[in-house]
């Protein structure tokens, strides 16, 4: 279970979100700059909220009152950057191993190589990979940390259109395996057909939090209706 109640000043508005999810896939929608990515960064420990509390499976990751702020490597949270963030001086195997700490599990690495269709690319450097291949390596590296929740920040935004499908297929396979996921996305089909819940954010706050069917077919707020009319 992931419980998030945080506030953080962002430019001319306040990020103020409060939600709880117990497994499944949680999609976050909203216009650029509304606070979606910052929400993920606060959960991952990349950014620090001004106040609030974040709890993952009874472990307190952040609590402003108790002055608890676990570093990213101790949160058991996998974070997927928009731009892959692979180590440019490491090959595919080395990048995946980087998620395992000082004692990489070679058998597990091979499972990721096979499972993510990276066979034959083991010694390739990031600049030799396609966008879809880089994204798959980045997902494998994040999973190598044995996270309890995976955060995806617009995982297909940097991809060519023909690469989008293969990355979404990888994410769907994680759903089938039971991985808990929070996904900031502009892929409405993924949000509608794969997620269990969808929230729509605007100016730092949650405007709607509904099932995919309810949000897409019966949005209640004008801001949500206006957003969906432009992206569907």
C-alpha positions as CSV (number, residue, x, y, z in Angstrom):
1,X,0.0,0.0,0.0
2,X,1.3,3.5,-0.9
3,X,0.0,6.5,1.0
4,X,1.0,9.9,-0.1
5,X,0.0,13.2,1.6
6,X,2.4,16.0,0.6
7,X,2.7,19.7,-0.1
8,X,5.4,21.5,-2.0
9,X,5.6,25.0,-3.4
10,X,6.0,25.0,-7.1
11,X,6.4,28.3,-8.9
12,X,3.1,30.1,-8.7
13,X,1.1,27.3,-7.2
14,X,1.2,24.7,-4.4
15,X,1.5,21.0,-5.1
16,X,-1.0,19.5,-2.6
17,X,-1.9,15.9,-3.2
18,X,-3.4,13.2,-1.0
19,X,-4.0,9.7,-2.3
20,X,-3.7,6.0,-1.3
21,X,-3.4,3.0,-3.5
22,X,-3.3,-0.7,-2.6
23,X,-1.7,-2.5,-5.5
24,X,-2.6,-2.3,-9.1
25,X,-1.9,0.4,-11.7
26,X,-2.5,4.1,-10.9
27,X,-2.4,6.5,-13.9
28,X,-1.9,10.2,-13.4
29,X,-3.1,12.6,-16.2
30,X,-2.9,16.3,-16.6
31,X,-1.4,19.1,-18.6
32,X,2.4,19.7,-18.6
33,X,3.6,21.6,-15.5
34,X,0.6,20.6,-13.3
35,X,2.8,18.7,-10.8
36,X,2.6,15.1,-12.0
37,X,6.3,14.5,-12.4
38,X,7.1,16.3,-9.1
39,X,4.7,14.0,-7.3
40,X,6.6,11.0,-8.5
41,X,10.0,12.6,-7.6
42,X,8.8,13.2,-4.1
43,X,7.7,9.6,-3.7
44,X,11.1,8.4,-5.1
45,X,13.1,10.7,-2.8
46,X,14.6,12.7,-5.7
47,X,12.8,15.8,-4.4
48,X,11.8,16.7,-0.9
49,X,8.3,17.8,-0.1
50,X,7.9,20.9,2.1
51,X,5.6,19.0,4.4
52,X,3.6,15.8,4.6
53,X,4.0,12.0,4.9
54,X,4.8,9.1,2.5
55,X,4.3,5.5,3.6
56,X,5.0,2.4,1.6
57,X,3.8,-1.0,3.0
58,X,4.0,0.3,6.6
59,X,7.5,1.8,6.0
60,X,7.7,5.5,6.5
61,X,9.7,7.0,3.6
62,X,9.1,10.6,4.5
63,X,7.5,12.4,7.5
64,X,8.1,16.1,7.8
65,X,7.0,16.2,11.5
66,X,9.2,13.3,12.5
67,X,12.0,14.5,10.3
68,X,12.2,11.2,8.4
69,X,13.5,11.3,4.8
70,X,14.9,8.1,3.5
71,X,17.4,8.3,0.7
72,X,16.2,7.0,-2.7
73,X,18.3,3.8,-2.5
74,X,16.5,2.8,0.7
75,X,13.0,3.4,-0.4
76,X,12.4,0.3,-2.5
77,X,10.9,2.5,-5.2
78,X,11.8,2.0,-8.8
79,X,11.8,5.3,-10.8
80,X,11.8,5.5,-14.6
81,X,13.0,8.8,-16.0
82,X,11.6,10.4,-19.1
83,X,15.1,10.4,-20.8
84,X,16.2,6.9,-19.7
85,X,19.1,8.2,-17.6
86,X,21.4,5.2,-18.5
87,X,25.0,5.4,-17.6
88,X,26.7,6.3,-20.9
89,X,30.0,4.6,-20.0
90,X,28.4,1.3,-19.1
91,X,27.1,-1.4,-21.5
92,X,23.6,-3.0,-21.2
93,X,24.7,-5.7,-18.6
94,X,26.6,-3.2,-16.5
95,X,23.6,-0.7,-16.5
96,X,21.3,-3.5,-15.3
97,X,23.8,-4.6,-12.7
98,X,24.1,-1.0,-11.4
99,X,20.6,-1.5,-9.9
100,X,21.7,-4.4,-7.8
101,X,24.3,-2.7,-5.7
102,X,27.7,-4.2,-4.9
103,X,26.8,-7.9,-5.4
104,X,25.0,-8.3,-8.8
105,X,23.1,-11.5,-9.4
106,X,24.3,-12.7,-12.8
107,X,21.5,-15.2,-13.1
108,X,18.9,-12.5,-12.5
109,X,20.6,-10.2,-15.0
110,X,20.3,-12.9,-17.6
111,X,16.6,-13.3,-16.8
112,X,16.2,-9.6,-17.5
113,X,18.2,-9.8,-20.7
114,X,16.0,-12.6,-22.0
115,X,12.7,-11.3,-20.6
116,X,13.2,-7.8,-22.0
117,X,14.3,-9.0,-25.4
118,X,17.9,-7.7,-25.1
119,X,19.7,-10.9,-26.1
120,X,22.6,-10.0,-28.4
121,X,22.8,-6.4,-27.0
122,X,24.6,-7.3,-23.8
123,X,27.9,-5.4,-24.6
124,X,26.2,-2.5,-26.5
125,X,26.6,1.0,-25.1
126,X,23.6,3.3,-24.7
127,X,24.5,5.3,-27.8
128,X,24.3,2.1,-29.8
129,X,20.7,1.4,-28.7
130,X,17.3,2.5,-30.1
131,X,15.0,4.5,-27.9
132,X,12.8,1.5,-27.1
133,X,15.9,-0.6,-26.3
134,X,17.2,2.1,-23.9
135,X,13.8,2.2,-22.2
136,X,13.8,-1.5,-21.7
137,X,17.3,-1.5,-20.2
138,X,16.2,1.3,-17.9
139,X,13.1,-0.6,-16.8
140,X,15.3,-3.7,-16.2
141,X,17.7,-1.7,-14.1
142,X,14.9,-0.2,-12.0
143,X,13.4,-3.7,-11.4
144,X,16.9,-5.0,-10.4
145,X,16.5,-3.0,-7.2
146,X,13.6,-5.3,-6.2
147,X,11.2,-2.3,-5.8
148,X,7.8,-2.6,-4.1
149,X,6.4,0.0,-6.4
150,X,7.4,1.2,-9.9
151,X,7.0,4.9,-10.9
152,X,7.0,5.7,-14.6
153,X,7.3,9.3,-15.6
154,X,5.9,9.6,-19.2
155,X,7.7,6.4,-20.2
156,X,6.9,6.8,-23.9
157,X,7.4,10.6,-24.3
158,X,10.9,10.4,-25.7
159,X,10.2,7.5,-28.1
160,X,9.5,7.4,-31.8
161,X,5.9,6.4,-32.5
162,X,6.9,2.9,-33.7
163,X,8.7,2.3,-30.3
164,X,5.8,3.2,-28.1
165,X,4.0,-0.1,-28.5
166,X,7.0,-2.3,-27.5
167,X,7.5,-0.3,-24.2
168,X,3.8,-0.4,-23.4
169,X,3.9,-4.2,-23.9
170,X,6.7,-4.5,-21.4
171,X,4.7,-2.4,-18.9
172,X,1.6,-4.6,-19.5
173,X,3.7,-7.7,-18.8
174,X,4.7,-6.1,-15.4
175,X,1.0,-5.6,-14.6
176,X,0.3,-9.3,-15.3
177,X,3.1,-10.2,-12.8
178,X,1.4,-8.1,-10.1
179,X,3.8,-5.1,-10.0
180,X,2.3,-2.0,-8.3
181,X,2.8,0.9,-10.6
182,X,2.2,4.7,-10.7
183,X,2.3,6.0,-14.2
184,X,2.4,9.6,-15.4
185,X,1.3,9.2,-19.0
186,X,-0.1,10.9,-22.1
187,X,-1.0,7.5,-23.5
188,X,-4.8,7.6,-23.0
189,X,-5.3,4.0,-24.3
190,X,-2.9,2.7,-21.6
191,X,-4.6,4.8,-18.9
192,X,-8.0,3.6,-20.0
193,X,-7.4,0.0,-20.7
194,X,-4.6,-1.0,-18.3
195,X,-4.9,1.1,-15.2
196,X,-7.1,0.4,-12.2
197,X,-7.5,4.0,-11.2
198,X,-7.0,7.3,-12.9
199,X,-6.5,10.7,-11.4
200,X,-6.5,14.0,-13.2
201,X,-4.4,16.8,-11.8
202,X,-4.5,20.5,-12.4
203,X,-2.4,23.3,-10.9
204,X,-0.9,20.9,-8.2
205,X,-4.2,19.4,-7.0
206,X,-6.2,16.3,-7.7
207,X,-9.3,17.3,-9.6
208,X,-10.7,13.8,-10.1
209,X,-9.9,10.3,-8.8
210,X,-12.0,7.7,-10.5
211,X,-12.0,4.3,-12.3
212,X,-10.9,4.6,-15.9
213,X,-14.4,4.0,-17.2
214,X,-15.9,6.7,-15.0
215,X,-13.2,9.3,-15.7
216,X,-13.2,8.8,-19.5
217,X,-16.9,8.3,-20.0
218,X,-18.3,10.5,-17.3
219,X,-15.9,13.2,-16.2
220,X,-17.4,15.5,-13.6
221,X,-15.3,18.6,-13.8
222,X,-15.1,21.1,-16.6
223,X,-11.3,21.1,-16.5
224,X,-11.2,17.4,-17.0
225,X,-13.7,17.5,-19.8
226,X,-11.7,20.2,-21.6
227,X,-8.5,18.2,-21.2
228,X,-10.0,15.0,-22.5
229,X,-11.6,16.8,-25.4
230,X,-8.1,17.8,-26.6
231,X,-6.4,14.4,-26.2
232,X,-9.0,11.9,-27.2
